[in-house]
Amino acid sequence: MDILLQDNGIDVPEALDNNLQERLEHLAERYSFVQQATVHLGRERNWFTAEITLHIKHQVLRAEERSNDLGSALDNALDKLERQLHRHKGRLLQRSRASDQRVVPALTAIEVTEPDEEYVAPRVVRVKRIPVKPMAVEEAALQMELLGHDFYVFTNDESNQLNVVYVRRNGDIGLIQPEYQD
């Protein structure tokens, strides 16, 4: 497994680096579908941030933790990833046992309202670029759940258009499909 460490100028003790390498290698041995790991370390005031991203076949798992100790932040993020991998493996096993007939939850669109004239738009403080690849709606919903996000942007493999799946207030999943007008 490839491991990319971006320490952003933080001095990582050798013992901590070795522990991180060992735990990631252990995860790769235990879960053979793990292909690559990216570790971002950061420091904001008195907090250390550890963000670990695992690239697995056709998906990404991510965990981010903060602590006043770098070792604790890394350990907590690795523990969170291990739980995600365990859930993912269970889903893979369950999916392989299930028949090819799948029930897709009813998908609905959201209502868009016009903004008030007095409304002041919030500033854009972060821009994130993501690779968008074609996938089925069900796969996008699973990816959204694995990442722990409320929405997920993807290219629909049937229509080849940009779509968004999101979690509705009642827990169901919604799908936004753009309607292009001339």
N, C-alpha and C positions, 0 to 999 in steps of 0.2 A: 504494500500500500504506500502511496506517495503521501508525505506529510509536509505541508508548507506552513512554516511558522513566521508570522509577521509580528515582531515584538514592539514596533513603534518606539524604539529607543529605550525600552524598559530592560534593565539588567536582570536576566533570568538566571538564577543560580543553576549550576550544572546538575545538582541532585534533582531539582524540580523539572528541568528539561528532560533528564533521563526517565523520571517517573511518568511524565507526559507521553514520551515516546513508547514506553512499555505498555501503558494503559491503552493507547491507541492501537498498538500492534496486537494486544490481547483482544480488543474489539474486532479487529480485522480477521483474526483467527477464528473467533467465535461466530462471527457473522460474515460469511464468505462473500456476501454481495457488496460489502464496503469496498470502494475503489480508491477514494482519495479523501484526505482530511486537510482542512485549512483552519489554522488557529490564529485569531487576531487578538492581540493583547493591547490593552489601553489603560490609561490612567487619567482620571478626572478628579481633581482636587485630592481628597483622601481615599478615593475608591479605585480599586483595580477592576477592570472589566476583562472577562474572558469570553470570547465568542468563538465557538467551534462549529464548523460546517462539515458535514460528511456527505460526500457524493456517492450515492448508491445507484444501481442500475435505473436509469430514467427518473430519478428523484433526488431530492436534497433534504437532509435532516439538519436542523440547526438548533443550538442551545446557547443562551447568553446568560451569564451570571455576573453579579457584582459582589465584591466583598472588600473589607479593609485590608485583606491579606491576599496576595497573588495566588498562593497555594490553595486557599479555600475557594477562591473564584474558579480556578481550574478544576478542582475536585468536584465542586457542585455542578459545573457545566458538563463534565464527563459523566457524572451520575445521571443527570437529566437525559443525556444522549443515550446512555445505556437503556434507560426505561423506554425511550422512543424506539430504539432498535428492537427491543423485546416485543413491543406492541406491533411494530411493522412486520416482524417475522411471523407473529401470530396471525396477522391479517393475510399475509402471503399464503400461509398454510390453510387458512379458512377459505380463501379464494380458490385455491387449487382443488379443494374438496367439493366446493359448490358446483352446481351445474352451470352451463353456459348461459342459462336463462337468468337474467338479472332484472330486478325491479328497480326502476329509476324513480326517485321521488318527484312529485309534481313540481315543476319549476315555474316561477312567476317573475314578472318584471316589477320594478319599483316605480312609484309615481314621482315625477320630477316637478317641483314647484318653482315658480319664478322668484328670484331673490328680491328683497326689499331694496328701495333706492337708498336708504340710510345705512345699509349694511356695508361694513368695511371688511374687505377680504383679508384673511390671514396671510402672513408672509410664507413663502416657500423657503424653508430653512435647510432642507436636505433633498437632494436629487439622487435617486437610486436607479441604476441601470441594471436590468435583468434580462437574461436570455429568454426569449419566448419561443417555445417549440410546440409543434402540433401534438395534440393529445385529445383523448375522449373526455367528455364532461365528467364521467365518473372518476377518471384518473386525476383530473384537476381538483375535484372535490376531495379525493384522498390526499393529494399533495397539500392542499390547504389545511386539512386536519393534521397531517404530520408536522407541518411547520408551525402549527398553533396560531395561524392567522385567521382574521375574520373574512378575508376575501383573497382571491387568487386570480391573476391575469394570465391568460393563456390563449394560444391559437387553436380554435376548434378544428379538429382533424376532418370533420365532415364538410364544414362550410369554408374552411381556410380563412376565417375572419377572427379578429381579436374579440374575445369574450371574457366575461368576469363571472366567477362563481362567488357567492357570499353566503354567510350564515345569517338567516333571518332571526328576528327576536324570539320566535317560537321554537327555534332550534332546527327548523327545516333549512334546506339549501335552495337558494335562488340563483338564477342565471340571467345575466345581462347580455343581450345580443344586439349589437348596433343595427339600426335600420338606416341605410344610406339613402339620402334623398338627392335628387338632381336639382 
